[in-house]
Amino acid sequence: MKAGVVHGPKQLVIEDRPIPKPGPGEIRIRVHACGVCHSDMFVTEGMWPGLEYPRIPGHEVAGVVDALGEGVSQQRVGNRVGVGWHGGHDGVCDPCLKGKFIHCEHAQITGLTRDGGYAEYAVTDAAAVARVPEGMSFTDAGPLLCAGVTTFNALRNAGARSGDLVAVQGLGGLGHLGVQYARAMGFEVVAVSRGEDKREFAHQLGAHHFVDAKAGAPAAALRALGGPRVILATAPHAASISAVVGGLGLEGCLMIVAAPFEPIQVGAIDLISGDRRIQGWSSGTATDSTDAMAFAQQHGIRPMIETFPLDDAGAALERMASGAVRFRSVIAVAD
């Protein structure tokens, strides 16, 4: 098979590799598309502790089951499936026994601890596989297996109810899906981004209100709207996230799904005065991804993507890393 293989930091090459065989409890996916995520740079830049090379990156893998390992009964050859960040769990550690498989102490991570989807075939744990709805393209499904499930899952677990005011900070790869999901969930949606030129786009995505953070004091603008029950932080910029905390409503939650490298500064009074909280949320398991894609299919939610052939995986990474892509790079591996 053809695959994009990282042999060391900044050493992604397209080469021929043996087609992998699924072991017990595993399936093989004929990859049709793989989304390109910022987290892929953990592999391409050598940033993940204990990372072993060579490695095929990519954790937004969508395609068709083409082989089953021993003992797999829940899948059939030909099923439309996908696998995201969560690539398997042991089922016996404390988090797993509590049903928190995404936090398994010995979790497999697609594209990091096992080979991912920058390839024509990928092998994964059958328990990590999500169902791709009929009628959804694989190129659309890829980003929903990471950016989609992350924003969808965070919103449905943040404590807001239909009709509540919810803000989405950022209108990039995560945020443009977050706004769509929030609107479809029945929230009154505020989009927060930098620049008045983003207003029309925010409304096209489904936002009821727009706050231009570049104009100054986004927290005050959010308070003027009544104070959101939830602010979903999707842009990985610490200062921008810090600037909206004071806009939270009573018992509001700042839900962080983007990971800036620098610390986020928060005033204690902003939290204490309104019984507010800050929470992080990791993406989700196969069940969550299945739900995120099914919900997207029902409500017409789709990522905005640019596609690249497998031979141009390096260019797809470069456009993602530079922020030039609008809004998700996807490697189209097969028709």
Secondary structure, DSSP 8 states (H G I E B T S, - for coil): -EEEEE-STT-EEEEE-------TTEEEEEEEEEEE-GGGHHHHTT-STT--SSB---S-EEEEEEEE-TT--S--TT-EEEE-SB----S-SHHHHTT-GGG-TT--BBTTTB--SSBSEEEEEGGG-EE--TT--HHHHHHIIIIIHHHHHHHHTSS--TT-EEEEE--STTHHHHHHHHHHTT-EEEEEESSGGGHHHHHHHT-SEEEEGGGS-HHHHHHHTT--SEEEE-S--HHHHHTTGGG--TT-EEEE-S--SS-----HHHHHTTT-EEEE-----HHHHHHHHHHHHHHT----EEEEEGGGHHHHHHHHHHT-SSSEEEEE---
